[in-house]
Amino acid sequence: MDWDLTSFFPSVESAEFRGFRTALERQAGALRPRVEALALNPSADVEVWVHLLLDLEDFHARLSHIGAYLSCLTAADTSNEAATTAESAYSELRARAETIGEGLVAALGRAPDATVEAVLRDARMKSAEFSVRETKSLAAHRMDLPRESLNAALSVNGTKAWNQLYSRLSGELTFPVRKADGTQERVPMARRANLLASPDRAVREAAFTGGNAAWAGYETICERALNAIAGARLTLDRERGVEHFLDNACHDARIRRETLDAMFTAIRDAAPALRALAAYRAELLGEPGVSYRDLAAPAFKPPEDEPPMEWDAGCRLIGDAFAAAYPALGAFFRESLEARWYDHMPRPDKRPGGFCTTSRFSGESRVYMTYEADLGSLLTLAHEVGHAWHSRVLRGVRPFASGYPMTLAESASTFAEMILVEGVLESDAFSAGRKRALLDTDLRRAVIFTLELPVRFHFEKRFYEERRDGFVPARRLRELMIAEQKQSFGDVLGEDGADPLFWASKQHFYADSVMFYNFPYTFGYLLSQSLFARFREEGASFLGEYERFLALSGQMSCETLVRETLGEAIDEPAFWSRALRPLESLRERLAAFSAGRAG
């Protein structure tokens, strides 16, 4: 592994790790009866409430520390049995934490309003108000405490187990790719996304066809896992009295349904212009229509006289762009590189995807990805650094006030990408060919965020609607996926351009703790367009307000946050239409660089 995790623990088998985990288990054992006592006597003294809340806050900060560490180990090496065993034990601990959390929901739900208000007036609860009120609001849709506790315990061998099975499978799957010398090699599924971003059409075709053939061989497992996870959620919703499955997703995203509907209404209204962008990219690639084989493909080859953007060179490029536009972000990036927070090398048994994880206990982050020396990897790296910077801005903010939703997390990451793009375009140090390639990447990502990611949302929505009526077989999952791809891309989708197995290959559908994982990326991307437009207008003076936006992201709903920091109403389609407007210029910007198309 490339990164240094020793500031978390020396190893998963170390005395330090075992001691930390044992202390957490004892802490959980002590917290549960205290929470249950308050659920029985919610009118208890304010001091009892405050001490419990402070201890819970400390417990969850420590739990995030061990969770972040184990997620790094198991992603970096899916064959690490010691880490996998420790993660299973952590899952049980997390289930105990969920049981404690449900006890808190029950206690707050039964607590008289006067008691809750007195607790929140206590100086030690400063900035914890939103978190406490949000937790109390959950009580309206909860079962009785014994059943909630049972659900948390059963999830270890239910939804979490299905997710772990899928993660293990995705880490072990390989598929064949023909090398330049005519021989074949089997590559891990973790490399498929990067191969689909190759400028070589033959490589993309091999990755698409070979990857889907591999997933088709395990289609039954994926079908069962997806139905089991969704079925468990729908059953739980019914028992909890949740009216619609999207209510949970909107609660987790801290938005109202009106806001989600407003965003997709604006995207639907802008569909002709967005499809024109997608068609233009297909034209640049020399294809008659849009294809899922090519969504991540560069339309322009890297300049032949410039070397590939290897890790060190890519880090220098990002560092320079950050430092020029946002010095504090540039300094933070250099610091994190020196501290070795990044695992970036491709290798067997490495899980697909990328992420940034942060310990609320230590305040440290780690970034995981597979870097392939191309512009896509470069933007992924900037994206994950944006997440880490968000956590740095929140360092020192109490855990109760620092838990932000995915919708806002993706704003910071995409904002960092946009700084990188603009930094390269404005620099004299980069050739027209490099800038052209980066503009193409920017256009490509616009198509993915506004046309492809909505496919995932609408597919998942239709799947859950059908899953309420019974098991949804793989055949039907393929049909739903193709239908949504055609609906989003319209007549610009090529005759053979759909990906019927996308439902199987996209790990986000199998997340055990988050449903509708994908729409927050579109939300964050478009919100970042608004943030960056303000940055362009106001310059460096806006960065203080931007950091205020990040710092408050765990203390209010998205609607309130945007209204208080930007003065905008995100529950109206007009906001999202304005956010989409800058994308219309992407074609013209790229058209200025018309030579050097990829073959």
N, C-alpha and C positions, 0 to 999 in steps of 0.2 A: 504494500500500500504506500501511496505517496504522502499521505497526510500524517501528522503527529497527533495521536489521541491520548498521549500520556498525561496531559494536564487534566483529563477526565479520570482515567485510571491507568495503572501500569499495564494491566491486561485483564481479560474477563475472568481469569483464574487466580488473580492476585488477592492477597488478604485485604487490600484496600477496597476492592470491588465487593467482595463477600461481606465485609463489615458494613459498607454503605447500604447494601441490599438488606442485610439483617436489621439494621437500624430502621430502615423504611418499613419493613414488615412489622416491627414492634410498634412503630408510630401508627401504622394503619390499625393494628390491634387495639391500641389505646383510643384512637379517634372514634371508632365505630360506636362503642357504648355511649360516648359523650354525645354524639349526634343523635342516637336513638333516644337518649334521655331528654334531649331538647324537643324531639318530635312528640314525646309524651307530655312534656311540660314547656310549651313554647313561650309561656309568659315568664320564663325565668329571668333572673336579674341581668341587667345589661352587661355587667362584668363577665358573667358566664358566657354570654353570646360573643362578646368581643374576644375573649381569650380563645374560644373555639375557632372563630374565624381566622385569627392570626396564626394559630397552629395549623389549620387547614391550608392557609396560604403558603406556609413554610413547607408543608408536606408535598404539595403539588409542585413547588419549585424544585425540590429534591427529586421528585418522581420524573420531572422533565429532564433532569440531568442524566439519570440512568437510562431513560428512554432514548435520548439523543445519542448517547454512546452506543447502545445496542443497535439502533437503526443504522449507524455508520458501519459497524462490524458486519452485520448480516447482509447489507447491500454490497459491500466491498468484496465479500467472499461468501457466496451462498453455500459452499461446502464446509464452512467453519462449524463443526458440530458443537463445540463448546459454546459459541455465540448463539447458535440456534437453540440449544438447551436453555441457555440463560434467558433468551427472548421468550421462550415458553413460560418460564417462571415469572418473567416480568409481565406477561399477559395475565397471569393469575393475579399478580399484585395490582395491575391496572383494573382488573375486574373488581377487586376489593375496593379500590379507590372509587370506582363507579358506584358501588353499593353505598359507600360513605357519602358520595355526592347526592345520590337519590335520597338518603336520609336527611341531608341538608335541605334539599328541595321540599321534602315533606315538612320539616320543621319550620322553614320560612313560610311555607304555604299556610300553616296553621297559626303562625305567630300573629298576634294582634297588630294592627297597623301602628299603634302607639309604641309598641315594643320595637318594631323595625325602625321607626323614625328616631327613637332614642338611641339605638345602636349606631345609626348613620350619623348622628350628631356628635358622637364621640370622636375626639381628635385623632385617635389611632385608626379610624376608618376613613380618613381623608382620601379622596380620589377612588374609593372603593364603591361608591354609591351605585354606579351603573351595573357593575358586576353583581352586587347583592340583589338589586331590584330585578335584574334579568333572571337570576336564579329563582327568585320567588315567583316570577311569572310562569315558570315551567310547571308549577304545581297544578295548574288548571288542567293539564293533560298528562297526568301520571296515575299509575295504578297504586294500590296500597303498597306500603313499604316492603312487606314480605315478598310480594310478587316482583317488585322492582329489584330487590336483592337477588332473587332467584334468576331473573333475567340476566343480570350482570354476571352471575356465576356461570350460567349456561352459555353465554356468548363466547367464552374461552374455547369451548369445543363446538361452537356453532359458526357464526359469521366470521369470527377471528380465525378459526381453523381453516375455513374455506379460503380466506384471503392468504393465509400462510401457504396453503397448498398451491395456489396460483402463483405466488411469488417464487416458490421453490421451482415450480415447473418452468416459469419464464427464465429463471437463472440457469437451468440445465439444458434447455432446448438449443439445438444448433441446426444449421441448414447449410447446404453446399453453395459455394460461389466459385465460378471459374476464374482462375488467375490469368494474368497476361500471357504466361507461357503455355496456356492451354490445359494445365492441370487444375484439379479441383481441390479446394480446401473447405473444411467445415468451420464455420464461424459461429460464435455465440450469438444468441438473439439480442444481447445487449448492444451489438454493433449494427443491428438492422437499420435503426433510424438514421445512423450516420451514412450507411451505404445507400439508403434511399435519397440522401442528399448529395450523392456523387454527381459530378458533371458528365460521367460516362453513362450513356443510356443503357448499355448492356449490363453494367453493374447494378443499375437501378432495377432493371427487369429481373435480374437474378435474385436480388434481395426481395423484391415484391413476390415473385412466383415461389421462390424457395421458402421464404418466410411463411407465406400462406399455406404452402404444402405441409410445413411442419406443424402449424397451428391446426390444420384440418385433421391431422392425425390425433389430436387431443381435443377435438371439438366436443365430444361427449362430456369430458371433464369440465370444460369451460361452460357448457350449457348447464350442467348440474350446479356448478359453483355460482353462476350468475342467478339462477332461479332460487337457489337456497338463500343467498344473501338478501335478495329482494323479497322473497316470501317471508323470511323472518322479520324483516322491517315492516311489511304490510300487516302481518299478524300483530306485531307490537303496537302499531298505530291504531289498529282496531280496538285493542284492549285499553289503550290509553285515551281513546276518544279523540284522536287527531282526525280532523275532517278530510284533509287532503295531504298526500305524501309530499307535495311541494312546500307545505307549511314548515316542515322540518328543515328543508334546504334553505328556505328564506330566513328562518330563525338563525341557523348557523352562519348565514351570510350577513346577518344583521340588516336585512332589507325587507321592505314590504312587497307583497305580490305586485302591487301597482308599479313599483320601481322596476321589477323584473319584466313585467309586461311592457312598460314604456321603452326599455332598452330593445327588446325584440321587435316592437312595433317600428322603431326608428330603423333597425336593420332591414326589416321587410320592406319598408318604404324606399330604402336606399339600394335594394337588391339589383336593379338594372345597372347602376353605376358600379357596384361591387363586382357583378358578374363580368362587366366589361374589363375590369382590371384582371380578373382571372383569365378571360379569353386572350387578353394581351400577353399575359405570361405564357400561355400555351402557344401563341404565335411565335414568341421569341424562342421557344424551345423547338419550333418546327413541327408542332403537333396539331392535328385537326381539331382537338378539343381538350378539355381539362381531364386529367387522369390522376387518380390517387397514387400512381407510380411516380408522378412528377411533382406533386405538391411541394415537396421540400427540395426539388432539384434546382440548381443554379442555372440561369439562362445564359450566363457568360462564364467561360473558363477563366481561372486565375491567370493573370498576365504571365506569359512564359518566361519573361526576363526577371520575374520576382519570385523568390523562394517561397515555399509553403509557409503559412503562418504558424510555425511551431510554437510550443507552449511559451517559452521565454519571450519570443518576439510578440506573441499575442498579448501576454501580460504587460509588456512595455507599451503596446499600442493602447490598451485599455487604460493603463495608468496615466499615460499622457493625456488622453481625452478627458478622463475624470479630473485630472489636476488643472487643466486649462479652464474647464467650465464650472467645476465644483471642487475647489481645493480640499475641503474637508473630506469629501468622498475619496479623492485621490490619495490623501494621506492614510486614510483607513485601509484602502486596498493594499498599499505598500506594507503596512503593518501586518495585515493578515497573511500576505505572502511570506513575510519573514517568519511568522509564527507557524507556517506550514498548515494552513487550514484546508487544503485542497487535495482531493483524490481525483486524478484526471486521466491516468494511464489506462488504455484498453488492455484487458486480459481475460482469460477464461474464468468462469464462475463468478463473474461480476454481473450484478443485476442491471437490467436496462434502466434508462431514465436518468434524471438528475434532480437534485434537491439541495436545499439549505436547511439545516436543522440547528436549533439554538437551545442551550441550557439556560433556563431562567434562574438557575441556582448560581452558576458561574458567570453568566453573561456572554460566554464564548459560543461562536458558531462554527460549523464545518460545512464545506461545500463539496458535493459529490456529483461527478459527471464523467463522461467518456469523451475526452478531447481528441478531435480528429484533424487538427491543423487546418480547418476551413473556417469560413465566415460564420456558418451556422453555429459551430462550437464557440466561436468568439462571442457571439451574441448570447448564447446560453450562459457562458461564463459571466458576462456583464449582468445578465438577468439574475443569476444566483447571488452575485455580489450585492445587487440591489436589495435582496432579501436580508442579507447579512447587515447591510447598512441600516435598514429599518430597525433591526434588533439592537444595533449599536446606539441609535438615537433613543431607544427605550431603555438602555442600560441605566439602572438606578431608579427606574419607575417600578413601583411595587407590582408584583405579579397580578393582583386583582385588577390593575389598571393597564396591563400590558398585553392582554390576550386579544389580539385583533383577528378579524375574520379573513378568510381567503380573498374575498373581494377587495379588501384594502391591501393585503399582502402583495397582490399582483400589480397594484399601482406602483409601488416602490420599485419592483423589479423591472417593469416595463419602462419606467422613467429613466432608470440607469441605462437600459438599451438605447434609448433615444439620445441620451448624452453621448454615447459611443458613436452612434451613426452621425450625428451632427459634428462631432469632433473630427472625425475622419474627413467628412466632406469639406470642412472649412480649412483643413490643414494643407499646406503646400508640400508636405513631406510625402504625400501619397499620390501615386499616378492616377491618371484618368481611368485606367483599367481597374484599379483597385476600388476607386470610388463607384464606378459603374457596377461592379460586382456587389458592393455593399448596398447600393440603391436597389438593386434587384432583390437582395435579401430582405430589405425593408418592405418592398412591394409584396414579396412572397409571404411574409409574416402577416401583412394586412389581410391578404386573402384567407389565410388560415384562421386568424382571429375572428373575422367577420362572416365567413362563409362555412369553413370547415368545423370550427368549434361549435357553432349553433347546431350542426348536424348531430353532434354527440348529445347535446341537451335534448333536442326533439326526439331522437331515437330513444333515449333513456326514459323520457316522459311517456312515449307510446308503449314502451316495454312495460313500465310499471302499471299503466292502465290495463294492459292485457293480462299482466301477471295477477291482478286482483281477481280475475276470473279463472285462473288455473295455470298450470305449467306451460311455459312457452318453449317449444322445441327449437333446436338449432336451425331447422329449415325456416321457421318463421322469423327467427332472429336475423337471418340473412336477408329475408324479404324486407323487414323493417329497416335494416341498415341501408339497403340499396334505395328504398323509397325516400328516405330522408336525404340521402346524398343527391338524388335527382331533384327533390323539392328545393334544396338550398342552391344548387348550382344551375338549375334550370337547363335550358337547351345548350349551354356551353359545356356541359359534362359530355365527354366523349362516349362513343358507342360502347367501348370496353373500358371506360374510365372508372367505374365504381369499384369499391373494395368490399365485397360481401362478408369478409371475415374480420373487418375492423372491430366488431364487437368482441371478438375473441382475443385479438392482439393488443388491445388498449387496456393497460392495467388499471387505469382510473376507474373503470366500471366495476372493479372488484375490491375497491377500498372498503374496509369494514367499518371505518369510523366516520366517513364522509360520503354522502350520496350527492349526485349531481355535481361531481367534482369539477366539471369543465366550464360551466358558464361564468364562474368567478374570473377566469382568464380573460374572457371577452370583456367582462365588466371592468377589470383592472386595466386592460389595454386601452379601452375607450376613455376611462377616467384619466389615464395618463396622458392621453392626447389633450385633454382639457388642462391638466396641470402643466404640461410642457408648453402649451400655447401661452399660458400666463407667464411662464419662464422666459419665453421669447419676447413677450411684450415688456416685461418689467426688469429683465436681467437679473443680476446677482442679488438685488434687493428682495426678490421673491423667495430666495432659498430659506430665509428665516421663517416665512409663512409656510413653506413646504415642510420644514422640520417640525413646525407646530402641528401641521396636518398629521405627520407620522406619529408624533408624541401623543396626540389625543386619540389615536386610532383604536385604542382599547377601552375608551371611556364613554362611547356613545354609538348610536346607530349610524349607518352610512349616510342616511338622509340628513341627520342632524350635523354630522361632521362636515359634510360638503357645504351645507347651508352656513355654518358658523365660520368656516375657513375660506371658502370660495364665494359665498353668497349665491349659490346656485341651487336649483330644485331638481334633483335627479329622479323624482317620480313623474316627471313630464317628458314626453318624447322629444320635445324641442331641445332639451339639454343634450341628449344622445345624438340628435341630428347635427348639432353644432360640433360635437366631438368627432363625428364621421366625416365632416366636411374637409378637413386637411388631407384626407386620404385621396381625394379626387385629384390632387396635384402630383401624386406619385408617378403616374404614367408620364406626364409631361417632363418631370425631372429626369426620369430614366431615359426618355426618348432623346434627350440631349446627348446621350452617349449611345450611339446606334451601331457601332461597329463591334466586331469580335464575338459574335454569337457562338454559343456552345453547339457541338455536334451531337 
